[in-house]
Amino acid sequence: MSLRYALLALLTAGPVTGYDAAKRFSGSVGHVWHAPDSQIYPELRRMESDGFVAGEQVRWGPRSTKTQYRITEDGIDAFRSWMNTPLDHMPVRDAFHMQAAYFEWADPECARRILRSHIDYYTEQVAQLSTIKTDIESRTDSMIARRLQNRPVEEHDRIIAYKAHTYAGMIARCRSEIDWAESGLALVDHLEAGPDQQTPIASEQPE
């Protein structure tokens, strides 16, 4: 997937300036596709050159203007084509799990600290994503409210259901990472206790 389709997804909710795109990106599609501001502005200009978006100057403050972008019919066709195309899974690059696979080279307390930081990060993610999911379901999320304003009423339930389902999957993945890191802490304690003091730990393998 490229940044282009993430921006087209954002633009299906309505026109945005480059500033709005960067701001709203992090609060919506940015949860599933990260991109820095420095990539968003040039990509919008390339999309305009390719005919997927159209830009027009709009008032920005008392003396200046900004370019506001709206998705074109060609952009809608491109996004719909992408949405109907099965995607290949990308090769995995997971530095954290690779590091964990070689914890025998780390000091035990350092391994514990790394695992605790993993737990802290994903615990915060669960809290943030759960709040967004609740706001989506209650239709109080600002991005959802904006999107619903531009879509027929009969589509609203489907829009809410698919967005909530996506966030539920991200929450479940975060909780799985927390469970895995907690079992890693137990494993470090088990291995460092020595044969005489080791206690059995729960197996993660199916019986």
C-alpha positions as CSV (number, residue, x, y, z in Angstrom):
1,M,0.0,0.0,0.0
2,S,1.1,3.5,-0.7
3,L,0.5,6.8,1.1
4,R,-1.7,7.8,-1.9
5,Y,-4.5,5.4,-0.9
6,A,-4.4,6.4,2.7
7,L,-4.9,10.0,1.6
8,L,-7.7,9.1,-0.8
9,A,-9.4,7.3,2.1
10,L,-9.2,10.5,4.1
11,L,-10.5,12.6,1.2
12,T,-13.6,10.4,0.8
13,A,-14.8,12.2,3.9
14,G,-14.6,15.6,2.3
15,P,-12.2,18.3,1.1
16,V,-9.1,19.1,3.1
17,T,-6.2,21.5,3.0
18,G,-2.7,20.1,3.3
19,Y,-2.7,21.3,7.0
20,D,-6.0,19.6,7.7
21,A,-4.8,16.4,6.0
22,A,-1.7,16.2,8.2
23,K,-3.7,17.0,11.3
24,R,-6.6,14.6,10.6
25,F,-4.3,11.9,9.2
26,S,-2.8,11.1,12.6
27,G,-6.3,10.9,14.2
28,S,-7.8,8.5,11.6
29,V,-6.0,6.5,8.9
30,G,-2.8,7.3,10.7
31,H,-3.7,4.5,13.2
32,V,-3.2,2.0,10.5
33,W,-0.8,3.8,8.1
34,H,1.8,6.1,9.6
35,A,3.2,9.0,7.5
36,P,5.1,12.1,8.6
37,D,3.8,15.6,7.5
38,S,6.9,15.9,5.2
39,Q,5.5,13.1,3.0
40,I,1.8,14.2,3.0
41,Y,2.2,17.6,1.3
42,P,4.3,16.4,-1.6
43,E,2.0,13.4,-2.2
44,L,-1.0,15.6,-2.4
45,R,0.7,17.7,-5.1
46,R,1.6,14.5,-7.0
47,M,-2.0,13.3,-6.7
48,E,-3.2,16.6,-8.1
49,S,-0.8,16.3,-11.0
50,D,-2.1,12.8,-11.7
51,G,-5.7,14.0,-11.6
52,F,-6.8,12.1,-8.4
53,V,-7.4,15.3,-6.5
54,A,-8.3,18.9,-7.5
55,G,-6.9,21.8,-5.6
56,E,-8.4,25.3,-5.2
57,Q,-7.4,28.3,-3.2
58,V,-9.5,29.0,-0.1
59,R,-9.3,31.8,2.4
60,W,-7.0,31.1,5.3
61,G,-7.0,34.0,7.8
62,P,-7.6,37.6,6.9
63,R,-4.8,37.9,4.3
64,S,-3.7,34.5,3.1
65,T,-5.0,31.5,1.3
66,K,-4.5,27.7,1.4
67,T,-4.9,25.0,-1.2
68,Q,-7.9,22.8,-0.4
69,Y,-8.0,19.4,-2.1
70,R,-11.1,17.4,-3.0
71,I,-11.1,13.9,-4.5
72,T,-12.0,13.7,-8.2
73,E,-13.9,11.0,-10.0
74,D,-10.6,9.5,-11.2
75,G,-9.5,9.5,-7.5
76,I,-12.7,7.8,-6.5
77,D,-12.2,5.2,-9.2
78,A,-8.6,4.6,-8.2
79,F,-9.6,4.2,-4.5
80,R,-12.5,1.9,-5.4
81,S,-10.2,-0.3,-7.6
82,W,-7.7,-0.5,-4.7
83,M,-10.4,-1.4,-2.2
84,N,-11.5,-4.3,-4.5
85,T,-8.0,-5.7,-4.9
86,P,-6.6,-8.3,-2.5
87,L,-3.3,-7.2,-1.0
88,D,-0.1,-9.1,-0.6
89,H,1.2,-9.4,2.9
90,M,4.4,-7.5,3.4
91,P,7.5,-9.3,4.7
92,V,7.8,-8.9,8.5
93,R,10.3,-6.4,10.0
94,D,9.8,-6.6,13.7
95,A,12.9,-5.4,15.5
96,F,11.4,-5.8,19.0
97,H,10.5,-9.5,18.6
98,M,13.9,-10.1,17.0
99,Q,15.5,-8.6,20.0
100,A,13.5,-10.7,22.3
101,A,14.5,-13.9,20.4
102,Y,18.1,-13.2,21.6
103,F,17.5,-12.1,25.2
104,E,20.1,-14.7,26.2
105,W,22.7,-12.0,25.2
106,A,21.0,-9.4,27.4
107,D,21.3,-8.8,31.1
108,P,18.1,-10.2,32.8
109,E,17.1,-6.9,34.2
110,C,17.6,-5.2,30.9
111,A,15.4,-7.8,29.3
112,R,12.7,-7.1,31.9
113,R,13.0,-3.4,31.3
114,I,12.5,-3.9,27.6
115,L,9.5,-6.1,28.1
116,R,7.9,-3.7,30.6
117,S,8.3,-0.8,28.1
118,H,6.5,-3.0,25.6
119,I,3.7,-3.5,28.1
120,D,3.5,0.2,28.9
121,Y,3.4,1.2,25.2
122,Y,0.6,-1.3,24.3
123,T,-1.4,-0.5,27.4
124,E,-1.4,3.1,26.4
125,Q,-2.4,2.1,22.8
126,V,-5.3,0.0,24.2
127,A,-6.6,3.0,26.1
128,Q,-6.3,5.3,23.1
129,L,-7.8,3.0,20.6
130,S,-10.7,2.0,23.0
131,T,-11.6,5.6,23.4
132,I,-11.7,6.1,19.7
133,K,-13.8,3.0,19.1
134,T,-16.3,4.1,21.8
135,D,-16.5,7.6,20.1
136,I,-17.0,5.9,16.7
137,E,-19.8,3.7,18.0
138,S,-21.5,6.7,19.7
139,R,-20.9,8.8,16.6
140,T,-19.2,11.5,18.6
141,D,-15.8,11.1,16.9
142,S,-15.1,14.3,14.8
143,M,-13.9,12.4,11.8
144,I,-16.8,10.0,11.8
145,A,-19.3,12.9,12.2
146,R,-17.7,14.6,9.2
147,R,-17.8,11.5,7.1
148,L,-21.4,10.7,8.0
149,Q,-22.5,14.2,7.0
150,N,-21.3,13.5,3.4
151,R,-22.8,10.0,3.1
152,P,-26.5,8.9,2.7
153,V,-28.2,8.0,6.0
154,E,-28.7,4.4,4.8
155,E,-24.9,3.9,4.7
156,H,-24.2,5.2,8.2
157,D,-24.6,1.9,10.1
158,R,-22.2,0.1,7.7
159,I,-19.6,2.9,8.0
160,I,-19.7,2.7,11.8
161,A,-19.6,-1.1,11.8
162,Y,-16.5,-1.4,9.6
163,K,-14.6,1.3,11.5
164,A,-15.5,-0.1,14.9
165,H,-14.5,-3.6,13.7
166,T,-11.1,-2.3,12.5
167,Y,-10.4,-0.7,15.9
168,A,-11.5,-3.8,17.7
169,G,-8.9,-5.8,15.7
170,M,-6.1,-3.3,16.6
171,I,-7.1,-3.4,20.3
172,A,-7.0,-7.2,20.3
173,R,-3.6,-7.1,18.7
174,C,-2.3,-4.7,21.3
175,R,-3.7,-6.9,24.1
176,S,-2.0,-9.9,22.5
177,E,1.3,-8.1,22.7
178,I,0.8,-7.3,26.4
179,D,0.0,-10.9,27.1
180,W,3.1,-12.0,25.2
181,A,5.4,-9.5,27.1
182,E,3.9,-10.5,30.4
183,S,4.7,-14.2,29.7
184,G,8.2,-13.1,28.7
185,L,8.7,-11.5,32.1
186,A,7.6,-14.8,33.7
187,L,10.0,-16.6,31.4
188,V,13.0,-14.4,32.4
189,D,12.2,-15.0,36.1
190,H,11.9,-18.8,35.5
191,L,15.2,-19.0,33.6
192,E,17.1,-16.9,36.1
193,A,15.8,-18.7,39.2
194,G,18.1,-21.7,38.6
195,P,17.1,-25.4,38.3
196,D,16.5,-25.8,42.0
197,Q,14.1,-22.9,42.3
198,Q,12.3,-23.0,39.0
199,T,8.6,-23.3,39.0
200,P,6.6,-24.5,35.9
201,I,5.3,-21.8,33.6
202,A,2.2,-22.1,31.5
203,S,2.9,-23.5,28.1
204,E,1.9,-21.3,25.1
205,Q,1.8,-24.4,22.9
206,P,-1.6,-26.2,22.2
207,E,-1.8,-29.6,23.9
